[in-house]
Amino acid sequence: MQKIIRIATAVTTCMVVGYLSGMVTRDSITTWYPTLIKPVFNPPNWVFAPVWSLLYVMMGVSAGLIWTKLETDEVAVKGAFKLFIGQLALNAFWSYLFFGLHNPLLALVEILLFWLLIYETYTKFKVIDKTAGMLLIPYLAWVSFATLLNASIWWLNR
């Protein structure tokens, strides 16, 4: 039962962060974002909400699985969890920089750091629990794509 509670708590936390990030994004999607020049590979706006929702669930399950290993290897789990919390904070902060401040350049710098922190989280998680690590691979791939998209939008609108 404790495993289910930890996973559910982690998923809920990730979904709340996603919801709050979405609040920052919502207004800009209909006002500022349409005015930007975007690359040809820019997905339609409707793609982002379901993709991010799925990624937040997968992130939460991943973090919950790591949390269940706390009693097994407290030092490794706490270290990995700190990385996870850090990348989750940068996840939310990116939305604020890009959509809240309308600053693609600052968001680009931040997303590079954000990507590195996700990668570091992945490397720690996979050692503790292989499934938890694997659950972060789609997230890492999507943020890689988002980094390219962010860089392209900055370049096209500089």
N, C-alpha and C positions, 0 to 999 in steps of 0.2 A: 504493500500500500504506500509506503514511504517513497518508493521509486516513482509511482504514478503521480503523487503529489508534487515531487520535485520537478518532474517533466512538465506537468500542467502549470506550475508556477513559472518556470522558465519560458514556456510558450506564451503564457499570458503577458509576461514582462516584455518579450519581444514584440508581441502584437500591440501593446500599449505604446511602445517606442515608435512603431510603424504608424499608428494612428496619429500620434502627436506630430510626427514628421509630415504626415499627410495634411494636417491642419495648416502647416506653414506653406505647403505646396499648392493647396487648393485654389487660392485667389490668383496666383501667378499663372496657373495653367490656362486660365481664360483671358488674362490681361497681358502680362509681360511675355510669357513664353511663346505665344503665337507670333509675336513681332520679330523673333529671332530667325536668322538664316540657319537652317539645319542641314546636316548631311543627308545624302540619299538613303542611307541605312537607318535613319531615325525611325523607330517604331511608332505606330499610332499611339496616341495618349491612352487609349483603353487597355493597352497591353500591360502598362506599368502596375496598376493596382493588383491584378491577379498574380502576376509574377512575384511582386514584393510580398504579398500575403503568403504565398507558398514558401518563399524563402524565409520569412519570419517564423513560420511554423517549423520548418526544418532546422533553423538556427536554435529555436527553443528546445526542440527534441534533443539536438546535439548537446546543448548546454546542460539539459536535464540529465542526460546519460552521464556526463562528466561529473555532475554534482552527486550522482549516486555512488561514485567511486571515492568520495571524500574520506570514508573510513579506511579505505585500502591504502591510499597514498596521499595523505593530507597535503604535503609540501607541493607535489606535482599538480594536484587538483587546484589548490589555491592559486598557484602561479598561472596555470592555464585559465582559470576563471577570471583573474585580473585582466589578462589579455582580452578575454571575451567581453568583459564589461567596457574596456577601453575602446574596442572596435565598435561596440554597440553605441557608445557615446559619439564616436566620430561618424557613424552612420547617420544619426540624427542631426549632427552639426552640419553635415554636407548639405542637407535640405535647406537649412537656414542660410548657409552661405550662397548657395546657387539660387534658390527660389525666394528666400526672404530678403537677402541683400542684393539680389540680381547681379551677382559677381562670379561669372564663370571662371575667371582666372584664379581667384582665391579658392574657389571650390575645387579647381583642378589641383592646386598644390595640396589641399587637404585630402583629396581622394587618393593621391599617391601614398600619403602616409597611412590613410585608412586601409588601402589595399595591402600594404606591408604588414599592418597589424592583423588583418584577416589571415594572411598567409602564416604569420607566426602563430596565431591561434590554432589554425589547422594543423601545423606541425606538432604542437603540444598535445592537441586533442587526439590525434591519430595514435600517439604513443600510449595514451591512457586507455582509449577505447576506439578501436578501428572503425566501428559504425559511426560514432560521433564525428570522427574526422571526415569520413566519406560524406556525411550529411552537409558538410561545409563546402564541398567541391562545387556544387551548382552556384552557391553564393559567391564564391571566389570567381567563377566564370562570369557571372552576371556583373559583378563589380568591375571586372576587367573590361567587359563591353561598355559599361557605364563610363569608365575612365576614357576610353576611346571616344565615346560620344561627347563627353564633357570637353575633351581636348579639341574635338572637331568644331563644336559650337563656339568655343572661345576663339579658335583660329578664324572661323568664318565671320565672326562678329567683332573682331578686334578693331 
